[in-house]
Amino acid sequence: MKVQVNWLKEYVEIDAPAAELGHVLTMAGLEIESHELLDEEKGDVLELNVTPNRGYCLSHLGVAREVSALMGGTFNPPDALKALEKTWGTSPVAEKIAVENLEENLCPRYAALVIENVKPGPSPKWLCDRLHAIGLRPINNIVDITNFVMMEYGQPLHAFDRELLSGNKIIIRNASKGEKFTSLDGSELKLDVDALVIADAEKPVALAGIMGGANSQVSETTKNIVLESACFDSSAIRKASKKYGLRSDSSYRFERGVDIEGVITAQARAACLIKELAGGDICKGRIDVYPKTRENIQVELRVSRVNQLLGSDFSAEQIKEIISRLGLKVEAAIKDGNLQVEIPGFRPDLTREVDIIEEIARVDGFDKVETVFPIASVRPVRITPRQTLLRKIREVLCHTGFSETVHFSFIERKQAEGYLSSFASTKDKVISLKNPLSSENDTMRTSLIPGLLKTVQNNLSKGQKPLKLFEIGSVYFLDSQGKRVEKSVLTAVVLGPYELTPWKPRGKEYDFYDLKGALDNLCSHFGLQVSFPINANKSNLLAEKSASCCSEANELGYMGQLSPDKTEIAEKVFVWELDLQKLEESLPPRPRFQSIAKFPETYRDISILVDRQVTSQKASDLILKTGHPLLKRVELYDHFEGKKIQSDKKSLTFALSFQSEDKTLSDDEVSPLFEAIVQTLKTELDASLRE
């Protein structure tokens, strides 16, 4: 929005230089983008960056009112309505034109004046200079006056050649489907039913609020004109302007809202100027279609609230003086420290008490608002036990060579039903989506395995092996009562040959025990002992290569090899799935610090022969129980089966560590305890020492 400073001086007293004026406006929210000095006669031109909420400043009168409020000069707008009443003739306007408004919601007010016997021609120098200064091209005196008044009042106007209006009638309506319209700039449009048009009895003559039509424009032969001034719905103008690719100074202002009460004032100003510069006779009266009169908003302004928000000490009289300069009306009587403020039509952005308080701060100066830092306690960020658990899981698995994946929570219904038994019972059901993205993603996942298998297939197709992947996510199903159930799950998958490293045999593939070792390693970081007492009864796993994962009596999940008929992957795929809630519930209490023992350990090895059915874990637990409290650690470091021992036996070798907190243990103290361990193993497991 370009503003000519000399033009502003016609409405407000300005003694300050243009640079200072620009600074004052910038600090009040009307940022000056450029300052140009045209010549001595035209003076300075300031280009303002007007934000969308300040449409009232898209005019010289609007900016002049701001300058008056900010700098204290007297604001003197022209009294156009009284001037018009003195100049119009005796011929009634109702006999010259008729107006019918079929879209009162989109056009809440439409006013029309008729001026006869006009003489279109070049504009006088002063008018051309005004338009040139703000970047507009003069056309003829009538069109130039409508543009001049638009820049003066912020109210778009349009002049029709009355002889080109069929039936001497104006109809505000929506366009018909495919209705043709040629705008003043030559654009040929096919309108849709959502376009608001100004039409005569036969055709559209203007795209409402945006641009007039070539079929009714004022030319050198025009004698009688219809002067239009209206208020249109902002959103309707914005949508039509974007849709049909037409932008104009008129649409720019209607999109930001115009003063519905100023419609006839700007029209009166234009009519008087047309009579002065183009001659003619103004028909008496006006057609003003205004079905729902706007009522000014009444806002109660509390003085205490103003001072509380701004940290100021304004009195009621000071507040009244500030907001009165903005054109807001304040009730003369001040009661109980409150002011009754009436919001005029040119400020549609003010609707609440806090809006007016912001205006007080803006006019008085934002720089005068004291800076006060908020007083608040700073609380440290607290990490929940679940977050700590997940962080540790990710850290351990990533350091073990796994890569984390993330997949959609939607899978194919067939897959969801196939993996329903992962965490649900036979009576539970899958959850279908009402509006799925595709037929392949129409059901909430019941397991994380299908998503991981897709990633496995994509990697294998690119020649990527081996693969060690994991995912933390939720699975969903309906229980027997129809209630939605969501479980947080940890799933991991391994397959393919070992990486080429010095400490792994070449050619060997990852198997069940590699995955079990990764799980044991993960659980050891939480001090959790996991056992695998029975095979997992899962339809998607091989029965002989599966196991339930338990912590004492709490079943955490399952692990095993996927059945080849459940996947299209040729390699052997090993997976585990754990219920994170049960895993969290099974975690032991937080360990306490224990000081390092002052006395050294005493070591013994024991190698025993036991039946093949006896697990090393069972033997280790029995040894530890018998040697308590001096026996601190039991570690298996050799497991042998071969020709040198019986076919139904196996050899287990354990390293035992004895330690006392009170003294250094001697052989005389360790040997009886060692003999007791040997005797217990013989009695409980039918074990014998291997020679």
Rosetta blueprint (number, residue, H / E / L):
1 M L
2 K E
3 V E
4 Q E
5 V H
6 N H
7 W H
8 L H
9 K L
10 E L
11 Y L
12 V E
13 E L
14 I L
15 D L
16 A L
17 P L
18 A H
19 A H
20 E H
21 L H
22 G H
23 H H
24 V H
25 L H
26 T H
27 M H
28 A L
29 G L
30 L L
31 E E
32 I E
33 E E
34 S E
35 H E
36 E E
37 L E
38 L L
39 D L
40 E L
41 E L
42 K L
43 G L
44 D E
45 V E
46 L E
47 E E
48 L E
49 N E
50 V L
51 T L
52 P H
53 N H
54 R H
55 G H
56 Y H
57 C H
58 L L
59 S L
60 H H
61 L H
62 G H
63 V H
64 A H
65 R H
66 E H
67 V H
68 S H
69 A H
70 L H
71 M H
72 G L
73 G L
74 T L
75 F E
76 N L
77 P L
78 P L
79 D L
80 A H
81 L H
82 K H
83 A H
84 L H
85 E H
86 K H
87 T H
88 W L
89 G L
90 T L
91 S L
92 P E
93 V H
94 A H
95 E H
96 K L
97 I L
98 A E
99 V E
100 E E
101 N E
102 L L
103 E L
104 E L
105 N L
106 L L
107 C L
108 P L
109 R E
110 Y E
111 A E
112 A E
113 L E
114 V E
115 I E
116 E E
117 N L
118 V L
119 K L
120 P L
121 G L
122 P L
123 S L
124 P L
125 K H
126 W H
127 L H
128 C H
129 D H
130 R H
131 L H
132 H H
133 A H
134 I L
135 G L
136 L L
137 R L
138 P L
139 I L
140 N L
141 N H
142 I H
143 V H
144 D H
145 I H
146 T H
147 N H
148 F H
149 V H
150 M H
151 M H
152 E H
153 Y H
154 G L
155 Q L
156 P L
157 L E
158 H E
159 A E
160 F E
161 D E
162 R H
163 E H
164 L H
165 L L
166 S H
167 G H
168 N H
169 K E
170 I E
171 I E
172 I E
173 R E
174 N E
175 A L
176 S L
177 K L
178 G L
179 E E
180 K E
181 F E
182 T E
183 S E
184 L L
185 D L
186 G L
187 S L
188 E E
189 L E
190 K E
191 L E
192 D L
193 V L
194 D L
195 A L
196 L E
197 V E
198 I E
199 A E
200 D L
201 A L
202 E L
203 K L
204 P E
205 V E
206 A E
207 L E
208 A L
209 G L
210 I L
211 M E
212 G E
213 G E
214 A H
215 N H
216 S H
217 Q L
218 V L
219 S L
220 E L
221 T L
222 T L
223 K L
224 N L
225 I E
226 V E
227 L E
228 E E
229 S E
230 A E
231 C E
232 F L
233 D L
234 S H
235 S H
236 A H
237 I H
238 R H
239 K H
240 A H
241 S H
242 K H
243 K H
244 Y H
245 G L
246 L L
247 R L
248 S L
249 D H
250 S H
251 S H
252 Y H
253 R H
254 F H
255 E H
256 R H
257 G L
258 V L
259 D L
260 I H
261 E H
262 G H
263 V H
264 I H
265 T H
266 A H
267 Q H
268 A H
269 R H
270 A H
271 A H
272 C H
273 L H
274 I H
275 K H
276 E H
277 L H
278 A H
279 G L
280 G L
281 D E
282 I E
283 C L
284 K E
285 G L
286 R L
287 I E
288 D E
289 V E
290 Y L
291 P L
292 K L
293 T L
294 R L
295 E L
296 N L
297 I E
298 Q E
299 V E
300 E E
301 L E
302 R E
303 V H
304 S H
305 R H
306 V H
307 N H
308 Q H
309 L H
310 L H
311 G L
312 S L
313 D L
314 F L
315 S L
316 A H
317 E H
318 Q H
319 I H
320 K H
321 E H
322 I H
323 I H
324 S H
325 R H
326 L L
327 G L
328 L L
329 K E
330 V E
331 E L
332 A L
333 A L
334 I L
335 K E
336 D L
337 G L
338 N E
339 L E
340 Q E
341 V E
342 E E
343 I E
344 P L
345 G L
346 F L
347 R L
348 P L
349 D L
350 L L
351 T L
352 R L
353 E H
354 V H
355 D H
356 I H
357 I H
358 E H
359 E H
360 I H
361 A H
362 R H
363 V H
364 D H
365 G L
366 F H
367 D H
368 K H
369 V L
370 E L
371 T L
372 V L
373 F L
374 P L
375 I L
376 A L
377 S L
378 V L
379 R L
380 P L
381 V L
382 R L
383 I L
384 T L
385 P H
386 R H
387 Q H
388 T H
389 L H
390 L H
391 R H
392 K H
393 I H
394 R H
395 E H
396 V H
397 L H
398 C H
399 H H
400 T L
401 G L
402 F L
403 S E
404 E E
405 T L
406 V L
407 H L
408 F L
409 S L
410 F E
411 I E
412 E L
413 R H
414 K H
415 Q H
416 A H
417 E H
418 G H
419 Y L
420 L H
421 S H
422 S H
423 F L
424 A L
425 S L
426 T L
427 K L
428 D L
429 K E
430 V L
431 I L
432 S E
433 L L
434 K L
435 N L
436 P L
437 L L
438 S L
439 S H
440 E H
441 N H
442 D L
443 T E
444 M E
445 R L
446 T L
447 S L
448 L L
449 I H
450 P H
451 G H
452 L H
453 L H
454 K H
455 T H
456 V H
457 Q H
458 N H
459 N H
460 L H
461 S H
462 K L
463 G L
464 Q L
465 K L
466 P L
467 L E
468 K E
469 L E
470 F E
471 E E
472 I E
473 G E
474 S E
475 V E
476 Y E
477 F E
478 L E
479 D L
480 S L
481 Q L
482 G L
483 K L
484 R E
485 V E
486 E E
487 K E
488 S E
489 V E
490 L E
491 T E
492 A E
493 V E
494 V E
495 L E
496 G L
497 P E
498 Y L
499 E L
500 L L
501 T L
502 P L
503 W L
504 K L
505 P L
506 R L
507 G L
508 K L
509 E E
510 Y L
511 D L
512 F H
513 Y H
514 D H
515 L H
516 K H
517 G H
518 A H
519 L H
520 D H
521 N H
522 L H
523 C H
524 S H
525 H L
526 F L
527 G L
528 L L
529 Q L
530 V L
531 S E
532 F L
533 P L
534 I L
535 N L
536 A L
537 N L
538 K L
539 S L
540 N L
541 L E
542 L E
543 A E
544 E E
545 K E
546 S E
547 A E
548 S E
549 C E
550 C E
551 S E
552 E L
553 A L
554 N E
555 E E
556 L E
557 G E
558 Y E
559 M E
560 G E
561 Q E
562 L E
563 S L
564 P H
565 D H
566 K H
567 T L
568 E L
569 I L
570 A L
571 E L
572 K L
573 V L
574 F E
575 V E
576 W E
577 E E
578 L E
579 D E
580 L H
581 Q H
582 K H
583 L H
584 E H
585 E H
586 S H
587 L L
588 P L
589 P L
590 R L
591 P L
592 R L
593 F L
594 Q L
595 S L
596 I L
597 A L
598 K L
599 F L
600 P L
601 E L
602 T E
603 Y E
604 R E
605 D E
606 I E
607 S E
608 I E
609 L E
610 V E
611 D E
612 R L
613 Q L
614 V L
615 T L
616 S H
617 Q H
618 K H
619 A H
620 S H
621 D H
622 L H
623 I H
624 L H
625 K H
626 T H
627 G H
628 H L
629 P L
630 L L
631 L E
632 K E
633 R E
634 V E
635 E E
636 L E
637 Y E
638 D E
639 H E
640 F E
641 E L
642 G L
643 K L
644 K L
645 I L
646 Q L
647 S L
648 D L
649 K E
650 K E
651 S E
652 L E
653 T E
654 F E
655 A E
656 L E
657 S E
658 F E
659 Q L
660 S L
661 E L
662 D L
663 K L
664 T L
665 L L
666 S L
667 D H
668 D H
669 E H
670 V H
671 S H
672 P H
673 L H
674 F H
675 E H
676 A H
677 I H
678 V H
679 Q H
680 T H
681 L H
682 K H
683 T H
684 E H
685 L H
686 D L
687 A L
688 S E
689 L E
690 R L
691 E L
